[in-house]
Each structure stands twice: as structure tokens, then as C-alpha cells.
Amino acid sequence: MIKLTQIILLFSMIVTNLCALTVNGKKLMGIYENVVIIPIQKELTAKLDTGAKMNSIHGSNVKIYKENGKKWLEFTYDWPGDNSMEAIKIKEILMGYTKIKQKNSPDEKRPIIKLSFCMNGKLYNEKFNIANRSKFDTPILLGRAFFSERAVIDTEIKHTTSTDECKKYLEEKNLEKNEKEEI
């Protein structure tokens, strides 16, 4: 008879192997994965959307202005589903605009910025459009432009990646920042 500990060990081995699976050199990921957005410095859930081309992040109070000859975008990250977090102002160089086609609504023009984020122990600097995502289930959407060369998405699984290495990176970065401020 199989003991409970053997079942738990077997289940653990299956999950571990599932998380390490690759298909044609691409990591197998689920429909929802955890990421750490560097300017926000917090683990957030991202939806990997095969129907979306571009990445998107929730934002409000979007302001575009010129400073030192460059166009900048400032927005507030204030995800309504996260009561433990204060609103965070993020300021990045404006990269341009994208047109989002929507069913039953007029097309929407959204500003684009580059944001750094960490996923599965790797640091990325990718383009994101800014949108009010408060009616969606996640503050972050990762589209085909990001994962098409990196991952295969299985909508039956969730959270196959780890953010442990990402959190260590943030801790080290904050430690370095605090040390420089003390000098």
C-alpha cells in the first residue's frame, strides 16, 4: 500500500518536472505567472495572453510632458485589488504609441514605455502600453511580443515560474542603494 508521504513525494516530483519542461527549447508556462516589476518592487500576477501582441500594465493619471528635449510619461500604479500597497508614481521615457483594436468599441491609442521586470530569475526590459486594467483580473498582461521566443503557454496550468531569485535581486539592489545613501 502506498503511504501518504510517498504520494506527496511523487506529486512534488511531478510538479518540479512540470515547472522545468521545455518545448522546442521554450519553457512551458501557464496562463498566470508571477513577475516582479522593478520600479514597483513587488511580486505581481501577470496573465500571459496569446491573443495580445503587446505587454500592458495597469496605470492611471497618465501625464506626458517634455523635459530636457525628451518626451516623458508619468503614471500612477494603483492596482485596486492590492490594499497592501500605496500608489506608486512611475516615470519613464515615452517610446511611442500603439493602437489597440477593440471589439464593439473604437480603437484606443495607448502610450508605450519600457519597464524592467524579473521573471523566473531573469531580468527583462520590455515595452509596455499603459492602460486602466482595473476591470481585468491582473495588473500585468504579457503578450506574444514577449513570450513567443521564450515560452509555450498551456492555459490549463498556472504559476510555473519562481520569483525567489527576483526577490534576492531586489534585496541586493536596495541594500546597495542604502549603502550609497549612507556615504
N, C-alpha and C positions, 0 to 999 in steps of 0.2 A: 504494500500500500504506500502511496506517495504521501510524504509528510508535507505539512504546510510550509515549512522552511524550504523544501525542495521546489515547491510551486512558486514561492516568492523569488527564489534564485533564478529559476527558469524564466519567469516573467521579466526580471531585471535584465537578464542576458538578451532577451528578445528586444526589449526597449532600447538597450545600449546598441545593439546591432542595427536597429531601425534608424537610430539617430546618425549612424555612420554610413548608411547606404549611399551609394552614388549610382547614377545612371548616365552612361556615356561621359563619365568624368565630371558630372554635375552632381552637387549634393541634393539629396531628396529632402524637401522641406514641406511643411504643412501650410494650410491656408492662413493660420495665425502664427506669428513668430515674435519673439521678444527682441527689441533693439534698444540701444542706449543712444539717444540723441545728445551729442556732446554739449551744445550750448545749454540744453535743459538739465543735463547731468542726472537723468533719471531713466530707469527702465520703463519702456512703454510697449504696448502691444501694437504690432503692425499687421495689417491684412495684406497678404500677397495676392494681387488681383491680376489674373491672366487676361482680363478684359480691358484693363487700363494700360496705356502706354507709359505714362509718366508717374513719378512719385508725387505724393501730395502730403502736406502736413496741415493740421488744424491751426488756424490763426484768425485773429480779429484785430480791429483797429489798425489796418494796414495803411501805412503812410509811405509815399515815395517822394524823395527830395534829392536835390543836388548838393554835394559837398566836395570841395576840392576838385571840381571838374568831373566828378563821377556821380552816377545815379545810385542812390542807396534805397533800400527798403527796410522799414522797421515795422514789426508786427508784435502782437501780444499772443503768447502761447498761454491759453487759459481753458484747458480742456474741462468741460463741465462735469465729466464723470470722475474727476480726481479732486476730492475735497481736501486731500492732504497737501495740496500744492498751491502756492501762491502764483499769481500770474507772472510770467517772465517775459521781459522785452528782449527781442532778438533783432539784431541789426546786421544786415549783410548787403553786399553789392548786388544791385539788380542785374540779372543776366539777360532779361528779355521778358517776353510774354508767350503764353501758349493759348490756343483756342480749344476749349473743351466743348465737344458736341454732346448735347443732352436730348434725350427723348422727351417729347411733349413740352419742351422749354426752349427758349432762344439759346444760341451758343453763348458761352461765357468766356471772357478774356481774363486770364489769371497771370499774375506776375510770377517770375521764376527766380529762385536764388539757389546757391549751392550750400549744402549743410553737411557737416561731418557727423557720422554716426558709426557705432560699433555693433557688429552682429557676429555671433559665433567666434569671438576672439579676433576679428579682423576689423580694421578701420577703413571706412569708405568716405569719399567726398563726392556727393551726387547732387544732381539737380532735383529740386522740389518745387512744385507750384504751391501757392498759399490759398487755402480755401476754408470756409467755415464748414467743418466736418461734424458739428455737434449733433446732426441728425443721423450720423453713422455710428457704427459700433466701435470704431477705433480711431485714434487721433492721427494715425500714420497709415498711408497706403503706399505699398511698394509695387510699382508696375513693371511691365515687361522690359523696359529700358534698363532696369537694374538687374533683374534676375535671369533674363533669357540666356546669358552666357555663363551663369553661375549655378543655377538650380533648376530642378524639375519639381513642380508643385503637385502634391497629392491633396486634394480637398477633403479627404477622409481623415487626415491626421492633423495634429496641432502641436506647436511648441516643441520642435525637434532640436532647436539650437539653444546654446547656453550663453548667458551674458556674464558669467563669472570672470572671464578674462577682461571683459569690458569694464566691469566694476573695479578691478585691480588697476587698470589703466587710469581711470578717473581718480582713484585714491592717490596714485603716484603723481598725477598731474596737479591735483590740489595740494599735495604735500610740497611739491616743487614751488608752486605759486606762493604758498605760505612762507616758505623759507626765503624766497626773494623779497617778500614784503617786510620780513624781519630785518633784512640787511640795511 
